[in-house]
Amino acid sequence: MKFTFKGFCHQKSDDIWEDIPEKRSIPRTILDLLLSPTYHLPRTVNTVRIYKDRNCFSVCPRCKKVIEYEYQSYCGSCGQYLDWSKLDDTEEEFIGWDGVEDEN
Protein backbone atom coordinates (compact mmCIF):
# COMPACT_ATOMS: atom_id res chain seq x y z
CA MET A 1 0.00 0.00 0.00
CA LYS A 2 1.14 3.49 -0.70
CA PHE A 3 1.40 5.97 2.17
CA THR A 4 1.61 9.70 1.82
CA PHE A 5 3.32 11.65 4.54
CA LYS A 6 1.52 14.87 5.36
CA GLY A 7 1.75 15.18 9.11
CA PHE A 8 4.59 15.52 11.54
CA CYS A 9 4.71 14.48 15.16
CA HIS A 10 6.81 15.97 17.90
CA GLN A 11 8.00 12.97 19.92
CA LYS A 12 10.35 14.27 22.60
CA SER A 13 11.55 17.50 24.01
CA ASP A 14 14.82 16.97 22.06
CA ASP A 15 13.13 18.39 18.94
CA ILE A 16 13.01 15.02 17.18
CA TRP A 17 10.31 15.00 14.50
CA GLU A 18 8.93 11.93 12.85
CA ASP A 19 6.79 11.44 9.73
CA ILE A 20 3.33 10.01 10.30
CA PRO A 21 1.50 8.38 7.37
CA GLU A 22 -1.86 9.88 6.47
CA LYS A 23 -4.65 7.51 7.51
CA ARG A 24 -6.71 6.30 4.55
CA SER A 25 -10.46 6.12 4.79
CA ILE A 26 -12.11 2.69 4.96
CA PRO A 27 -14.20 3.22 1.79
CA ARG A 28 -11.05 4.22 -0.14
CA THR A 29 -9.19 1.13 1.11
CA ILE A 30 -12.09 -1.15 0.15
CA LEU A 31 -12.31 0.46 -3.29
CA ASP A 32 -8.57 -0.05 -3.82
CA LEU A 33 -8.89 -3.72 -2.87
CA LEU A 34 -11.89 -4.29 -5.12
CA LEU A 35 -10.14 -2.66 -8.05
CA SER A 36 -6.93 -4.63 -7.53
CA PRO A 37 -6.28 -7.16 -10.29
CA THR A 38 -6.33 -10.20 -8.00
CA TYR A 39 -10.03 -9.82 -7.22
CA HIS A 40 -10.94 -9.62 -10.92
CA LEU A 41 -9.41 -13.00 -11.69
CA PRO A 42 -12.03 -15.71 -11.12
CA ARG A 43 -11.33 -18.29 -8.45
CA THR A 44 -13.08 -21.65 -8.60
CA VAL A 45 -15.49 -22.55 -5.81
CA ASN A 46 -14.07 -25.85 -4.56
CA THR A 47 -15.64 -26.49 -1.12
CA VAL A 48 -19.21 -27.10 0.01
CA ARG A 49 -20.21 -27.20 3.68
CA ILE A 50 -23.00 -29.67 4.48
CA TYR A 51 -24.68 -29.23 7.85
CA LYS A 52 -26.48 -31.91 9.87
CA ASP A 53 -29.89 -30.57 8.85
CA ARG A 54 -28.86 -31.20 5.17
CA ASN A 55 -28.38 -27.53 4.28
CA CYS A 56 -25.52 -27.07 1.82
CA PHE A 57 -23.55 -23.85 1.37
CA SER A 58 -20.62 -23.12 -0.91
CA VAL A 59 -17.47 -21.55 0.53
CA CYS A 60 -15.55 -18.61 -0.94
CA PRO A 61 -12.06 -19.73 -2.02
CA ARG A 62 -10.49 -16.45 -0.83
CA CYS A 63 -12.05 -15.61 2.54
CA LYS A 64 -13.45 -19.08 3.39
CA LYS A 65 -16.84 -17.65 4.37
CA VAL A 66 -20.15 -19.17 3.35
CA ILE A 67 -21.61 -17.81 0.10
CA GLU A 68 -25.28 -16.96 0.62
CA TYR A 69 -26.56 -17.66 -2.88
CA GLU A 70 -25.33 -20.22 -5.39
CA TYR A 71 -24.06 -18.93 -8.70
CA GLN A 72 -23.64 -15.33 -7.57
CA SER A 73 -20.84 -13.59 -9.45
CA TYR A 74 -18.98 -12.13 -6.45
CA CYS A 75 -18.49 -13.08 -2.81
CA GLY A 76 -20.63 -10.91 -0.54
CA SER A 77 -17.86 -10.74 2.08
CA CYS A 78 -14.63 -10.06 0.20
CA GLY A 79 -15.73 -9.25 -3.37
CA GLN A 80 -13.84 -12.11 -5.02
CA TYR A 81 -15.03 -12.96 -8.56
CA LEU A 82 -16.29 -16.58 -8.43
CA ASP A 83 -16.08 -19.38 -10.98
CA TRP A 84 -18.85 -22.01 -10.59
CA SER A 85 -17.79 -24.27 -13.49
CA LYS A 86 -16.48 -27.15 -11.31
CA LEU A 87 -19.19 -27.25 -8.64
CA ASP A 88 -19.82 -30.98 -9.20
CA ASP A 89 -16.20 -31.81 -8.27
CA THR A 90 -16.10 -29.86 -5.01
CA GLU A 91 -14.81 -31.10 -1.68
CA GLU A 92 -17.56 -31.85 0.86
CA GLU A 93 -17.00 -30.54 4.38
CA PHE A 94 -19.43 -32.01 6.92
CA ILE A 95 -20.29 -29.71 9.84
CA GLY A 96 -21.75 -31.30 13.00
CA TRP A 97 -21.80 -34.85 11.61
CA ASP A 98 -19.62 -37.32 9.71
CA GLY A 99 -21.78 -37.65 6.59
CA VAL A 100 -23.23 -41.05 7.49
CA GLU A 101 -26.94 -41.49 8.27
CA ASP A 102 -27.83 -42.33 11.86
CA GLU A 103 -29.68 -45.64 12.16
CA ASN A 104 -31.59 -44.60 15.31
C-alpha positions in Angstrom: 0.0 0.0 0.0 1.1 3.5 -0.7 1.4 6.0 2.2 1.6 9.7 1.8 3.3 11.7 4.5 1.5 14.9 5.4 1.8 15.2 9.1 4.6 15.5 11.5 4.7 14.5 15.2 6.8 16.0 17.9 8.0 13.0 19.9 10.4 14.3 22.6 11.6 17.5 24.0 14.8 17.0 22.1 13.1 18.4 18.9 13.0 15.0 17.2 10.3 15.0 14.5 8.9 11.9 12.8 6.8 11.4 9.7 3.3 10.0 10.3 1.5 8.4 7.4 -1.9 9.9 6.5 -4.6 7.5 7.5 -6.7 6.3 4.6 -10.5 6.1 4.8 -12.1 2.7 5.0 -14.2 3.2 1.8 -11.0 4.2 -0.1 -9.2 1.1 1.1 -12.1 -1.2 0.1 -12.3 0.5 -3.3 -8.6 0.0 -3.8 -8.9 -3.7 -2.9 -11.9 -4.3 -5.1 -10.1 -2.7 -8.0 -6.9 -4.6 -7.5 -6.3 -7.2 -10.3 -6.3 -10.2 -8.0 -10.0 -9.8 -7.2 -10.9 -9.6 -10.9 -9.4 -13.0 -11.7 -12.0 -15.7 -11.1 -11.3 -18.3 -8.4 -13.1 -21.6 -8.6 -15.5 -22.6 -5.8 -14.1 -25.8 -4.6 -15.6 -26.5 -1.1 -19.2 -27.1 0.0 -20.2 -27.2 3.7 -23.0 -29.7 4.5 -24.7 -29.2 7.9 -26.5 -31.9 9.9 -29.9 -30.6 8.8 -28.9 -31.2 5.2 -28.4 -27.5 4.3 -25.5 -27.1 1.8 -23.6 -23.9 1.4 -20.6 -23.1 -0.9 -17.5 -21.6 0.5 -15.6 -18.6 -0.9 -12.1 -19.7 -2.0 -10.5 -16.5 -0.8 -12.0 -15.6 2.5 -13.4 -19.1 3.4 -16.8 -17.6 4.4 -20.1 -19.2 3.4 -21.6 -17.8 0.1 -25.3 -17.0 0.6 -26.6 -17.7 -2.9 -25.3 -20.2 -5.4 -24.1 -18.9 -8.7 -23.6 -15.3 -7.6 -20.8 -13.6 -9.4 -19.0 -12.1 -6.5 -18.5 -13.1 -2.8 -20.6 -10.9 -0.5 -17.9 -10.7 2.1 -14.6 -10.1 0.2 -15.7 -9.3 -3.4 -13.8 -12.1 -5.0 -15.0 -13.0 -8.6 -16.3 -16.6 -8.4 -16.1 -19.4 -11.0 -18.8 -22.0 -10.6 -17.8 -24.3 -13.5 -16.5 -27.2 -11.3 -19.2 -27.2 -8.6 -19.8 -31.0 -9.2 -16.2 -31.8 -8.3 -16.1 -29.9 -5.0 -14.8 -31.1 -1.7 -17.6 -31.8 0.9 -17.0 -30.5 4.4 -19.4 -32.0 6.9 -20.3 -29.7 9.8 -21.8 -31.3 13.0 -21.8 -34.9 11.6 -19.6 -37.3 9.7 -21.8 -37.6 6.6 -23.2 -41.0 7.5 -26.9 -41.5 8.3 -27.8 -42.3 11.9 -29.7 -45.6 12.2 -31.6 -44.6 15.3 
